[in-house]
């Protein structure tokens, strides 16, 4: 029986751009079996949209709070999100801000 999928949107603030944070989020999401994307925002934050099981989403948030070496995560805001069909099959790094 397949566990129910849900979606979350995370907004990560601090020193999170220019430190390979999107690549870090991509690796963590793929390891956890999540779909979605990571992208830089014009205000300096990184947005991570993820679709997967509640346990995997919780694990991703923990990874985002830690961040890669070189990052300094100040805050991770989390909100429920709708499952977007075009981002529900794999995880990607988006380059539009």
PyMOL commands that place a pseudoatom at each C-alpha (Angstrom):
pseudoatom trace, name=CA, resn=UNK, resi=1, chain=A, elem=C, hetatm=0, pos=[0.000, 0.000, 0.000]
pseudoatom trace, name=CA, resn=UNK, resi=2, chain=A, elem=C, hetatm=0, pos=[1.420, 3.346, -1.064]
pseudoatom trace, name=CA, resn=UNK, resi=3, chain=A, elem=C, hetatm=0, pos=[1.574, 6.078, 1.569]
pseudoatom trace, name=CA, resn=UNK, resi=4, chain=A, elem=C, hetatm=0, pos=[-0.395, 9.224, 0.812]
pseudoatom trace, name=CA, resn=UNK, resi=5, chain=A, elem=C, hetatm=0, pos=[1.492, 12.072, -0.855]
pseudoatom trace, name=CA, resn=UNK, resi=6, chain=A, elem=C, hetatm=0, pos=[1.336, 15.681, 0.226]
pseudoatom trace, name=CA, resn=UNK, resi=7, chain=A, elem=C, hetatm=0, pos=[3.139, 18.871, -0.756]
pseudoatom trace, name=CA, resn=UNK, resi=8, chain=A, elem=C, hetatm=0, pos=[4.969, 21.557, 1.180]
pseudoatom trace, name=CA, resn=UNK, resi=9, chain=A, elem=C, hetatm=0, pos=[6.626, 24.804, 0.240]
pseudoatom trace, name=CA, resn=UNK, resi=10, chain=A, elem=C, hetatm=0, pos=[9.674, 25.892, 2.250]
pseudoatom trace, name=CA, resn=UNK, resi=11, chain=A, elem=C, hetatm=0, pos=[11.196, 29.366, 2.233]
pseudoatom trace, name=CA, resn=UNK, resi=12, chain=A, elem=C, hetatm=0, pos=[14.764, 29.306, 3.483]
pseudoatom trace, name=CA, resn=UNK, resi=13, chain=A, elem=C, hetatm=0, pos=[16.373, 32.565, 4.592]
pseudoatom trace, name=CA, resn=UNK, resi=14, chain=A, elem=C, hetatm=0, pos=[19.907, 33.473, 5.628]
pseudoatom trace, name=CA, resn=UNK, resi=15, chain=A, elem=C, hetatm=0, pos=[23.052, 33.050, 3.568]
pseudoatom trace, name=CA, resn=UNK, resi=16, chain=A, elem=C, hetatm=0, pos=[21.522, 30.566, 1.152]
pseudoatom trace, name=CA, resn=UNK, resi=17, chain=A, elem=C, hetatm=0, pos=[22.337, 31.870, -2.331]
pseudoatom trace, name=CA, resn=UNK, resi=18, chain=A, elem=C, hetatm=0, pos=[25.746, 31.425, -3.916]
pseudoatom trace, name=CA, resn=UNK, resi=19, chain=A, elem=C, hetatm=0, pos=[26.549, 28.479, -1.613]
pseudoatom trace, name=CA, resn=UNK, resi=20, chain=A, elem=C, hetatm=0, pos=[25.075, 25.631, -3.726]
pseudoatom trace, name=CA, resn=UNK, resi=21, chain=A, elem=C, hetatm=0, pos=[21.945, 25.454, -1.543]
pseudoatom trace, name=CA, resn=UNK, resi=22, chain=A, elem=C, hetatm=0, pos=[19.710, 24.457, -4.472]
pseudoatom trace, name=CA, resn=UNK, resi=23, chain=A, elem=C, hetatm=0, pos=[22.044, 21.580, -5.319]
pseudoatom trace, name=CA, resn=UNK, resi=24, chain=A, elem=C, hetatm=0, pos=[22.080, 20.535, -1.653]
pseudoatom trace, name=CA, resn=UNK, resi=25, chain=A, elem=C, hetatm=0, pos=[18.251, 20.570, -1.592]
pseudoatom trace, name=CA, resn=UNK, resi=26, chain=A, elem=C, hetatm=0, pos=[18.143, 18.614, -4.854]
pseudoatom trace, name=CA, resn=UNK, resi=27, chain=A, elem=C, hetatm=0, pos=[20.448, 15.884, -3.497]
pseudoatom trace, name=CA, resn=UNK, resi=28, chain=A, elem=C, hetatm=0, pos=[18.507, 15.640, -0.222]
pseudoatom trace, name=CA, resn=UNK, resi=29, chain=A, elem=C, hetatm=0, pos=[15.146, 15.475, -2.001]
pseudoatom trace, name=CA, resn=UNK, resi=30, chain=A, elem=C, hetatm=0, pos=[16.280, 12.791, -4.433]
pseudoatom trace, name=CA, resn=UNK, resi=31, chain=A, elem=C, hetatm=0, pos=[17.771, 10.726, -1.579]
pseudoatom trace, name=CA, resn=UNK, resi=32, chain=A, elem=C, hetatm=0, pos=[14.430, 10.999, 0.277]
pseudoatom trace, name=CA, resn=UNK, resi=33, chain=A, elem=C, hetatm=0, pos=[12.363, 10.085, -2.803]
pseudoatom trace, name=CA, resn=UNK, resi=34, chain=A, elem=C, hetatm=0, pos=[10.738, 13.507, -3.143]
pseudoatom trace, name=CA, resn=UNK, resi=35, chain=A, elem=C, hetatm=0, pos=[9.646, 15.396, -6.243]
pseudoatom trace, name=CA, resn=UNK, resi=36, chain=A, elem=C, hetatm=0, pos=[9.515, 19.171, -6.668]
pseudoatom trace, name=CA, resn=UNK, resi=37, chain=A, elem=C, hetatm=0, pos=[12.060, 21.948, -7.194]
pseudoatom trace, name=CA, resn=UNK, resi=38, chain=A, elem=C, hetatm=0, pos=[14.427, 24.408, -5.572]
pseudoatom trace, name=CA, resn=UNK, resi=39, chain=A, elem=C, hetatm=0, pos=[14.882, 27.946, -6.856]
pseudoatom trace, name=CA, resn=UNK, resi=40, chain=A, elem=C, hetatm=0, pos=[16.423, 31.231, -5.803]
pseudoatom trace, name=CA, resn=UNK, resi=41, chain=A, elem=C, hetatm=0, pos=[14.064, 34.107, -5.070]
pseudoatom trace, name=CA, resn=UNK, resi=42, chain=A, elem=C, hetatm=0, pos=[14.810, 37.749, -5.855]
pseudoatom trace, name=CA, resn=UNK, resi=43, chain=A, elem=C, hetatm=0, pos=[14.676, 38.631, -2.130]
pseudoatom trace, name=CA, resn=UNK, resi=44, chain=A, elem=C, hetatm=0, pos=[17.660, 36.368, -1.301]
pseudoatom trace, name=CA, resn=UNK, resi=45, chain=A, elem=C, hetatm=0, pos=[15.707, 33.357, -0.042]
pseudoatom trace, name=CA, resn=UNK, resi=46, chain=A, elem=C, hetatm=0, pos=[15.550, 29.898, -1.579]
pseudoatom trace, name=CA, resn=UNK, resi=47, chain=A, elem=C, hetatm=0, pos=[12.142, 28.360, -2.243]
pseudoatom trace, name=CA, resn=UNK, resi=48, chain=A, elem=C, hetatm=0, pos=[11.869, 24.575, -2.058]
pseudoatom trace, name=CA, resn=UNK, resi=49, chain=A, elem=C, hetatm=0, pos=[8.649, 22.935, -3.222]
pseudoatom trace, name=CA, resn=UNK, resi=50, chain=A, elem=C, hetatm=0, pos=[8.426, 19.230, -2.393]
pseudoatom trace, name=CA, resn=UNK, resi=51, chain=A, elem=C, hetatm=0, pos=[5.947, 16.398, -2.912]
pseudoatom trace, name=CA, resn=UNK, resi=52, chain=A, elem=C, hetatm=0, pos=[6.164, 13.135, -1.005]
pseudoatom trace, name=CA, resn=UNK, resi=53, chain=A, elem=C, hetatm=0, pos=[5.266, 11.283, 2.148]
pseudoatom trace, name=CA, resn=UNK, resi=54, chain=A, elem=C, hetatm=0, pos=[4.883, 13.209, 5.394]
pseudoatom trace, name=CA, resn=UNK, resi=55, chain=A, elem=C, hetatm=0, pos=[7.934, 11.423, 6.867]
pseudoatom trace, name=CA, resn=UNK, resi=56, chain=A, elem=C, hetatm=0, pos=[10.112, 12.343, 3.878]
pseudoatom trace, name=CA, resn=UNK, resi=57, chain=A, elem=C, hetatm=0, pos=[8.924, 15.961, 3.997]
pseudoatom trace, name=CA, resn=UNK, resi=58, chain=A, elem=C, hetatm=0, pos=[9.808, 16.161, 7.692]
pseudoatom trace, name=CA, resn=UNK, resi=59, chain=A, elem=C, hetatm=0, pos=[13.261, 14.752, 6.937]
pseudoatom trace, name=CA, resn=UNK, resi=60, chain=A, elem=C, hetatm=0, pos=[13.724, 17.298, 4.138]
pseudoatom trace, name=CA, resn=UNK, resi=61, chain=A, elem=C, hetatm=0, pos=[12.891, 20.178, 6.463]
pseudoatom trace, name=CA, resn=UNK, resi=62, chain=A, elem=C, hetatm=0, pos=[15.584, 18.962, 8.864]
pseudoatom trace, name=CA, resn=UNK, resi=63, chain=A, elem=C, hetatm=0, pos=[18.073, 18.908, 5.993]
pseudoatom trace, name=CA, resn=UNK, resi=64, chain=A, elem=C, hetatm=0, pos=[17.058, 22.418, 4.897]
pseudoatom trace, name=CA, resn=UNK, resi=65, chain=A, elem=C, hetatm=0, pos=[17.495, 23.729, 8.442]
pseudoatom trace, name=CA, resn=UNK, resi=66, chain=A, elem=C, hetatm=0, pos=[21.054, 22.367, 8.424]
pseudoatom trace, name=CA, resn=UNK, resi=67, chain=A, elem=C, hetatm=0, pos=[21.994, 23.430, 4.897]
pseudoatom trace, name=CA, resn=UNK, resi=68, chain=A, elem=C, hetatm=0, pos=[25.261, 22.805, 3.065]
pseudoatom trace, name=CA, resn=UNK, resi=69, chain=A, elem=C, hetatm=0, pos=[28.688, 23.875, 4.251]
pseudoatom trace, name=CA, resn=UNK, resi=70, chain=A, elem=C, hetatm=0, pos=[29.043, 27.578, 3.511]
pseudoatom trace, name=CA, resn=UNK, resi=71, chain=A, elem=C, hetatm=0, pos=[25.367, 28.340, 4.127]
pseudoatom trace, name=CA, resn=UNK, resi=72, chain=A, elem=C, hetatm=0, pos=[23.996, 29.995, 7.231]
pseudoatom trace, name=CA, resn=UNK, resi=73, chain=A, elem=C, hetatm=0, pos=[20.308, 29.153, 7.562]
pseudoatom trace, name=CA, resn=UNK, resi=74, chain=A, elem=C, hetatm=0, pos=[18.459, 31.672, 9.727]
pseudoatom trace, name=CA, resn=UNK, resi=75, chain=A, elem=C, hetatm=0, pos=[14.883, 30.455, 9.249]
pseudoatom trace, name=CA, resn=UNK, resi=76, chain=A, elem=C, hetatm=0, pos=[12.810, 27.898, 7.350]
pseudoatom trace, name=CA, resn=UNK, resi=77, chain=A, elem=C, hetatm=0, pos=[9.169, 28.885, 6.853]
pseudoatom trace, name=CA, resn=UNK, resi=78, chain=A, elem=C, hetatm=0, pos=[6.865, 26.026, 5.858]
pseudoatom trace, name=CA, resn=UNK, resi=79, chain=A, elem=C, hetatm=0, pos=[3.401, 26.043, 4.333]
pseudoatom trace, name=CA, resn=UNK, resi=80, chain=A, elem=C, hetatm=0, pos=[1.057, 23.437, 2.911]
pseudoatom trace, name=CA, resn=UNK, resi=81, chain=A, elem=C, hetatm=0, pos=[0.841, 23.439, -0.863]
pseudoatom trace, name=CA, resn=UNK, resi=82, chain=A, elem=C, hetatm=0, pos=[-1.242, 21.871, -3.587]
pseudoatom trace, name=CA, resn=UNK, resi=83, chain=A, elem=C, hetatm=0, pos=[0.322, 19.052, -5.569]
pseudoatom trace, name=CA, resn=UNK, resi=84, chain=A, elem=C, hetatm=0, pos=[1.397, 20.556, -8.891]
pseudoatom trace, name=CA, resn=UNK, resi=85, chain=A, elem=C, hetatm=0, pos=[1.307, 17.902, -11.600]
pseudoatom trace, name=CA, resn=UNK, resi=86, chain=A, elem=C, hetatm=0, pos=[4.233, 19.325, -13.558]
pseudoatom trace, name=CA, resn=UNK, resi=87, chain=A, elem=C, hetatm=0, pos=[6.510, 19.002, -10.494]
pseudoatom trace, name=CA, resn=UNK, resi=88, chain=A, elem=C, hetatm=0, pos=[5.230, 15.724, -9.023]
pseudoatom trace, name=CA, resn=UNK, resi=89, chain=A, elem=C, hetatm=0, pos=[7.434, 13.215, -10.872]
pseudoatom trace, name=CA, resn=UNK, resi=90, chain=A, elem=C, hetatm=0, pos=[11.027, 14.327, -10.218]
pseudoatom trace, name=CA, resn=UNK, resi=91, chain=A, elem=C, hetatm=0, pos=[13.037, 16.988, -8.408]
pseudoatom trace, name=CA, resn=UNK, resi=92, chain=A, elem=C, hetatm=0, pos=[14.710, 19.804, -10.339]
pseudoatom trace, name=CA, resn=UNK, resi=93, chain=A, elem=C, hetatm=0, pos=[16.692, 22.971, -9.883]
pseudoatom trace, name=CA, resn=UNK, resi=94, chain=A, elem=C, hetatm=0, pos=[14.876, 25.955, -11.355]
pseudoatom trace, name=CA, resn=UNK, resi=95, chain=A, elem=C, hetatm=0, pos=[16.816, 28.954, -12.569]
pseudoatom trace, name=CA, resn=UNK, resi=96, chain=A, elem=C, hetatm=0, pos=[14.100, 31.617, -12.790]
pseudoatom trace, name=CA, resn=UNK, resi=97, chain=A, elem=C, hetatm=0, pos=[13.883, 34.037, -9.869]
for i in range(1, 97): cmd.bond("trace and resi %d" % i, "trace and resi %d" % (i + 1))
show_as sticks, trace
zoom trace
